[in-house]
Amino acid sequence: MSLEAVLQVLVAACAVYLGLVYASYLWLMAVGLWENRRRVREHTIEFLGLRERAAHRDANRAVVGAAGPNRSQCDIAKLFGRVKDD
């Protein structure tokens, strides 16, 4: 086998290897694009779900009242005086 034939075989092997590398690169790029679009769809769905929720993560914002009591402590004593035992 001559040196020219060996070099031709090596060039062909390198061409095949290079073709496999580029094919795998294109395959991974396509998979990455598909995964990215899937994630964008998931985040869009989650974002739309968050917009429909009430503010500050309260399940029913209309039910949440003020933090403090509405009456003073002297009113509570009057209320206990009105309780009747049956």
DSSP file (Angstrom, degrees, kcal/mol; ACC not computed):
  #  RESIDUE AA STRUCTURE BP1 BP2  ACC     N-H-->O    O-->H-N    N-H-->O    O-->H-N    TCO  KAPPA ALPHA  PHI   PSI    X-CA   Y-CA   Z-CA
    1    1 A M              0   0    0      0, 0.0     2,-0.1     0, 0.0     0, 0.0   0.000 360.0 360.0 360.0 132.4    0.0    0.0    0.0
    2    2 A S     >  -     0   0    0      1,-0.1     4,-1.9     4,-0.0     5,-0.2  -0.378 360.0-111.2 -86.6 165.8    1.4    3.4   -1.0
    3    3 A L  H  > S+     0   0    0      1,-0.2     4,-2.4     2,-0.2     5,-0.2   0.850 117.9  57.4 -62.9 -35.8    1.6    6.5    1.1
    4    4 A E  H  > S+     0   0    0      1,-0.2     4,-2.0     2,-0.2    -1,-0.2   0.894 106.2  48.5 -64.4 -40.1   -1.0    8.1   -1.2
    5    5 A A  H  > S+     0   0    0      2,-0.2     4,-2.1     1,-0.2    -2,-0.2   0.885 110.8  50.8 -67.5 -39.5   -3.5    5.3   -0.6
    6    6 A V  H  X S+     0   0    0     -4,-1.9     4,-2.4     1,-0.2    -2,-0.2   0.920 110.5  49.4 -64.0 -43.8   -3.0    5.6    3.2
    7    7 A L  H  X S+     0   0    0     -4,-2.4     4,-2.5     1,-0.2    -2,-0.2   0.884 109.2  52.2 -63.8 -38.6   -3.6    9.3    3.1
    8    8 A Q  H  X S+     0   0    0     -4,-2.0     4,-2.3     2,-0.2    -1,-0.2   0.905 110.1  48.6 -63.6 -41.1   -6.8    8.8    1.0
    9    9 A V  H  X S+     0   0    0     -4,-2.1     4,-2.4     2,-0.2    -2,-0.2   0.918 112.3  48.6 -64.7 -42.8   -8.1    6.4    3.6
   10   10 A L  H  X S+     0   0    0     -4,-2.4     4,-2.6     2,-0.2    -2,-0.2   0.896 111.0  50.3 -64.3 -40.3   -7.3    8.8    6.4
   11   11 A V  H  X S+     0   0    0     -4,-2.5     4,-2.3     2,-0.2    -1,-0.2   0.912 111.8  48.1 -63.8 -41.9   -8.9   11.7    4.6
   12   12 A A  H  X S+     0   0    0     -4,-2.3     4,-2.3     2,-0.2    -2,-0.2   0.906 111.8  49.7 -64.8 -41.0  -12.1    9.6    4.0
   13   13 A A  H  X S+     0   0    0     -4,-2.4     4,-2.6     1,-0.2    -2,-0.2   0.910 111.6  48.6 -64.4 -41.8  -12.1    8.5    7.7
   14   14 A C  H  X S+     0   0    0     -4,-2.6     4,-2.9     2,-0.2    -1,-0.2   0.888 110.0  52.1 -64.7 -38.1  -11.7   12.1    8.8
   15   15 A A  H  X S+     0   0    0     -4,-2.3     4,-2.3     2,-0.2    -2,-0.2   0.911 111.2  46.7 -64.5 -42.0  -14.6   13.1    6.5
   16   16 A V  H  X S+     0   0    0     -4,-2.3     4,-2.3     2,-0.2    -2,-0.2   0.931 113.7  48.4 -64.4 -45.0  -16.8   10.5    7.9
   17   17 A Y  H  X S+     0   0    0     -4,-2.6     4,-2.4     1,-0.2    -2,-0.2   0.926 111.9  49.1 -60.8 -45.3  -15.9   11.5   11.5
   18   18 A L  H  X S+     0   0    0     -4,-2.9     4,-2.5     1,-0.2     5,-0.2   0.889 109.5  52.6 -62.4 -39.9  -16.5   15.1   10.7
   19   19 A G  H  X S+     0   0    0     -4,-2.3     4,-2.2     2,-0.2    -1,-0.2   0.905 110.1  48.2 -62.0 -41.6  -19.9   14.2    9.2
   20   20 A L  H  X S+     0   0    0     -4,-2.3     4,-2.5     2,-0.2    -2,-0.2   0.889 110.8  51.2 -65.5 -39.7  -20.8   12.4   12.4
   21   21 A V  H  X S+     0   0    0     -4,-2.4     4,-2.2     2,-0.2    -2,-0.2   0.942 112.9  44.6 -63.2 -47.2  -19.7   15.3   14.6
   22   22 A Y  H  X S+     0   0    0     -4,-2.5     4,-2.5     2,-0.2    -2,-0.2   0.865 112.4  52.6 -66.6 -35.5  -21.8   17.8   12.6
   23   23 A A  H  X S+     0   0    0     -4,-2.2     4,-2.3    -5,-0.2    -1,-0.2   0.918 110.9  46.3 -65.6 -42.5  -24.8   15.4   12.5
   24   24 A S  H  X S+     0   0    0     -4,-2.5     4,-2.7     2,-0.2    -2,-0.2   0.885 111.7  52.6 -67.6 -36.4  -24.7   15.0   16.3
   25   25 A Y  H  X S+     0   0    0     -4,-2.2     4,-2.3     2,-0.2    -2,-0.2   0.937 111.1  45.8 -61.9 -47.0  -24.3   18.8   16.7
   26   26 A L  H  X S+     0   0    0     -4,-2.5     4,-2.2     2,-0.2    -2,-0.2   0.885 112.5  51.7 -64.1 -38.1  -27.3   19.4   14.5
   27   27 A W  H  X S+     0   0    0     -4,-2.3     4,-2.4     2,-0.2    -2,-0.2   0.936 111.6  46.0 -63.6 -46.8  -29.3   16.8   16.4
   28   28 A L  H  X S+     0   0    0     -4,-2.7     4,-2.5     1,-0.2    -2,-0.2   0.859 111.3  53.0 -65.2 -34.9  -28.4   18.3   19.8
   29   29 A M  H  X S+     0   0    0     -4,-2.3     4,-2.2    -5,-0.2    -1,-0.2   0.908 110.1  47.7 -65.9 -41.3  -29.3   21.8   18.5
   30   30 A A  H  X S+     0   0    0     -4,-2.2     4,-2.3     2,-0.2    -2,-0.2   0.908 112.8  48.4 -66.0 -41.7  -32.7   20.5   17.3
   31   31 A V  H  X S+     0   0    0     -4,-2.4     4,-2.7     2,-0.2    -2,-0.2   0.910 111.3  50.9 -64.7 -41.1  -33.4   18.8   20.7
   32   32 A G  H  X S+     0   0    0     -4,-2.5     4,-2.4     2,-0.2    -2,-0.2   0.899 110.0  49.4 -62.5 -41.1  -32.3   22.0   22.5
   33   33 A L  H  X S+     0   0    0     -4,-2.2     4,-2.2     2,-0.2    -1,-0.2   0.915 111.9  48.5 -63.8 -42.7  -34.6   24.1   20.5
   34   34 A W  H  X S+     0   0    0     -4,-2.3     4,-2.0     2,-0.2    -2,-0.2   0.915 112.8  47.6 -63.8 -43.6  -37.5   21.7   21.1
   35   35 A E  H  X S+     0   0    0     -4,-2.7     4,-2.5     2,-0.2    -2,-0.2   0.887 110.4  52.8 -65.1 -38.9  -36.8   21.6   24.9
   36   36 A N  H  X S+     0   0    0     -4,-2.4     4,-2.3     1,-0.2    -2,-0.2   0.920 109.5  47.9 -63.6 -43.4  -36.6   25.4   25.0
   37   37 A R  H  X S+     0   0    0     -4,-2.2     4,-2.1     1,-0.2    -1,-0.2   0.881 110.8  52.1 -65.0 -36.7  -39.9   25.8   23.3
   38   38 A R  H  X S+     0   0    0     -4,-2.0     4,-2.3     2,-0.2    -2,-0.2   0.918 110.5  47.8 -64.2 -43.2  -41.5   23.3   25.7
   39   39 A R  H  X S+     0   0    0     -4,-2.5     4,-2.8     2,-0.2     5,-0.2   0.894 109.7  52.5 -65.1 -39.4  -40.1   25.2   28.7
   40   40 A V  H  X S+     0   0    0     -4,-2.3     4,-2.2     1,-0.2    -1,-0.2   0.913 109.9  49.1 -62.7 -41.5  -41.4   28.5   27.3
   41   41 A R  H  X S+     0   0    0     -4,-2.1     4,-2.2     2,-0.2    -2,-0.2   0.917 111.9  48.7 -63.2 -42.1  -44.9   27.0   26.9
   42   42 A E  H  X S+     0   0    0     -4,-2.3     4,-2.5     1,-0.2    -2,-0.2   0.924 112.8  47.0 -63.6 -44.3  -44.8   25.6   30.5
   43   43 A H  H  X S+     0   0    0     -4,-2.8     4,-2.7     1,-0.2    -1,-0.2   0.858 110.5  53.0 -67.8 -33.5  -43.7   29.0   31.9
   44   44 A T  H  X S+     0   0    0     -4,-2.2     4,-2.4    -5,-0.2    -1,-0.2   0.921 110.4  47.2 -65.5 -42.8  -46.4   30.8   29.9
   45   45 A I  H  X S+     0   0    0     -4,-2.2     4,-1.9     2,-0.2    -2,-0.2   0.916 114.0  47.6 -64.3 -43.0  -49.0   28.5   31.3
   46   46 A E  H  X S+     0   0    0     -4,-2.5     4,-2.0     2,-0.2    -2,-0.2   0.904 111.4  51.2 -64.2 -40.6  -47.7   29.0   34.8
   47   47 A F  H  X S+     0   0    0     -4,-2.7     4,-1.9     1,-0.2    -2,-0.2   0.909 109.2  49.8 -64.1 -41.8  -47.5   32.7   34.3
   48   48 A L  H  X S+     0   0    0     -4,-2.4     4,-1.1     1,-0.2    -1,-0.2   0.878 110.0  51.9 -65.0 -35.3  -51.1   32.8   33.1
   49   49 A G  H  X S+     0   0    0     -4,-1.9     4,-0.7     1,-0.2    -1,-0.2   0.864 108.1  51.4 -66.6 -35.8  -52.1   30.8   36.2
   50   50 A L  H >< S+     0   0    0     -4,-2.0     3,-0.5     1,-0.2    -2,-0.2   0.849 104.9  56.3 -69.9 -33.7  -50.4   33.3   38.4
   51   51 A R  H 3< S+     0   0    0     -4,-1.9    -1,-0.2     1,-0.2    -2,-0.2   0.825 105.1  52.5 -66.9 -29.6  -52.2   36.2   36.9
   52   52 A E  H 3< S+     0   0    0     -4,-1.1    -1,-0.2    -5,-0.1    -2,-0.2   0.683  94.1  90.3 -81.2 -16.8  -55.5   34.6   37.7
   53   53 A R  S << S-     0   0    0     -4,-0.7     6,-0.1    -3,-0.5     3,-0.1  -0.310  86.3 -98.6 -75.6 162.3  -54.7   34.1   41.4
   54   54 A A    >   -     0   0    0      4,-0.5     3,-0.9     5,-0.2    -1,-0.1  -0.338  49.4 -86.5 -74.8 162.3  -55.4   36.7   44.0
   55   55 A A  G >  S+     0   0    0      1,-0.2     3,-1.4     2,-0.1    -1,-0.1  -0.333 108.0  17.1 -69.6 151.8  -52.7   39.0   45.2
   56   56 A H  G 3  S-     0   0    0      1,-0.3    -1,-0.2    -3,-0.1     3,-0.1   0.737 123.1 -77.7  57.9  28.6  -50.3   38.0   48.0
   57   57 A R  G <  S+     0   0    0     -3,-0.9     2,-0.4     1,-0.2    -1,-0.3   0.692  83.2 152.8  60.2  24.2  -51.3   34.3   47.6
   58   58 A D    <   -     0   0    0     -3,-1.4    -4,-0.5     1,-0.1     3,-0.4  -0.719  43.2-142.3 -82.6 133.1  -54.6   34.6   49.5
   59   59 A A  S    S+     0   0    0     -2,-0.4     2,-0.4     1,-0.3    -5,-0.2   0.915  93.4  15.7 -63.4 -43.8  -57.0   32.0   48.2
   60   60 A N    >>  -     0   0    0      1,-0.1     3,-1.4    -3,-0.1     4,-0.9  -0.859  69.4-169.5-133.5  97.7  -60.0   34.3   48.4
   61   61 A R  T 34 S+     0   0    0     -2,-0.4     3,-0.2    -3,-0.4    -1,-0.1   0.776  83.9  61.5 -62.6 -28.4  -59.0   37.9   48.7
   62   62 A A  T 34 S+     0   0    0      1,-0.2    -1,-0.3     3,-0.0    -2,-0.0   0.774 102.4  51.6 -70.2 -24.7  -62.5   39.1   49.5
   63   63 A V  T <4 S+     0   0    0     -3,-1.4     2,-0.3     2,-0.1    -1,-0.2   0.761  84.8  98.2 -83.3 -25.8  -62.6   37.0   52.7
   64   64 A V     <  -     0   0    0     -4,-0.9     2,-0.1    -3,-0.2     3,-0.1  -0.488  59.2-172.2 -70.0 123.7  -59.4   38.3   54.2
   65   65 A G        -     0   0    0     -2,-0.3    -1,-0.1     1,-0.2    -2,-0.1  -0.190  31.2 -55.3-103.9-165.2  -60.1   41.0   56.7
   66   66 A A        -     0   0    0      2,-0.1    -1,-0.2     1,-0.1     4,-0.1  -0.259  44.2-123.4 -71.3 161.7  -58.2   43.5   58.7
   67   67 A A  S    S+     0   0    0     -3,-0.1    -1,-0.1     2,-0.1    -2,-0.0   0.820  87.2  58.9 -78.0 -31.4  -55.4   42.3   61.0
   68   68 A G  S    S-     0   0    0      1,-0.1    -2,-0.1     2,-0.0     2,-0.1  -0.462  92.8 -89.5 -99.4 168.6  -56.7   43.8   64.3
   69   69 A P        -     0   0    0      0, 0.0    -1,-0.1     0, 0.0    -2,-0.1  -0.379  24.7-137.7 -72.7 155.2  -60.0   43.4   66.2
   70   70 A N  S    S+     0   0    0     -2,-0.1     2,-0.3    -4,-0.1    -2,-0.0   0.716  83.1  53.3 -85.7 -22.0  -63.0   45.6   65.4
   71   71 A R  S    S-     0   0    0      1,-0.1     2,-0.1     2,-0.0     0, 0.0  -0.758  82.1-117.3-113.3 158.3  -64.0   46.2   69.1
   72   72 A S    >>  -     0   0    0     -2,-0.3     4,-0.9     1,-0.1     3,-0.6  -0.378  36.7-101.3 -83.9 172.8  -62.1   47.4   72.0
   73   73 A Q  H 3> S+     0   0    0      1,-0.2     4,-1.3     2,-0.2     3,-0.2   0.799 119.1  60.7 -68.5 -28.5  -61.5   45.3   75.2
   74   74 A C  H 3> S+     0   0    0      1,-0.2     4,-1.4     2,-0.2    -1,-0.2   0.840  99.2  57.1 -69.0 -30.4  -64.3   47.0   77.1
   75   75 A D  H <> S+     0   0    0     -3,-0.6     4,-1.9     1,-0.2    -1,-0.2   0.838 101.1  57.5 -66.2 -33.1  -66.9   45.9   74.5
   76   76 A I  H  X S+     0   0    0     -4,-0.9     4,-2.2    -3,-0.2    -1,-0.2   0.893 102.6  53.5 -66.1 -39.1  -65.9   42.3   75.1
   77   77 A A  H  X S+     0   0    0     -4,-1.3     4,-1.4     1,-0.2    -1,-0.2   0.900 108.6  49.9 -62.6 -39.6  -66.7   42.5   78.8
   78   78 A K  H  X S+     0   0    0     -4,-1.4     4,-0.9     1,-0.2    -1,-0.2   0.886 108.6  53.0 -65.2 -38.3  -70.2   43.8   77.9
   79   79 A L  H >X S+     0   0    0     -4,-1.9     3,-0.7     1,-0.2     4,-0.5   0.898 106.3  51.7 -65.7 -40.0  -70.7   41.0   75.5
   80   80 A F  H >< S+     0   0    0     -4,-2.2     3,-0.7     1,-0.2    -1,-0.2   0.824 104.9  58.3 -65.9 -29.5  -69.8   38.4   78.1
   81   81 A G  H 3< S+     0   0    0     -4,-1.4    -1,-0.2     1,-0.2    -2,-0.2   0.764 103.4  52.8 -69.8 -23.8  -72.4   40.0   80.4
   82   82 A R  H << S+     0   0    0     -4,-0.9     2,-0.2    -3,-0.7    -1,-0.2   0.555  81.7 110.6 -89.0  -8.4  -75.1   39.4   77.9
   83   83 A V    <<  -     0   0    0     -3,-0.7     2,-0.4    -4,-0.5    -3,-0.0  -0.503  53.8-158.1 -71.6 132.0  -74.5   35.7   77.5
   84   84 A K        -     0   0    0     -2,-0.2     2,-0.5     2,-0.0    -2,-0.1  -0.905   9.0-139.5-113.0 139.3  -77.3   33.5   78.9
   85   85 A D              0   0    0     -2,-0.4    -2,-0.0     1,-0.1     0, 0.0  -0.817 360.0 360.0 -93.5 134.0  -77.0   29.9   80.0
   86   86 A D              0   0    0     -2,-0.5    -1,-0.1     0, 0.0    -2,-0.0   0.421 360.0 360.0 -97.5 360.0  -80.0   27.7   79.1
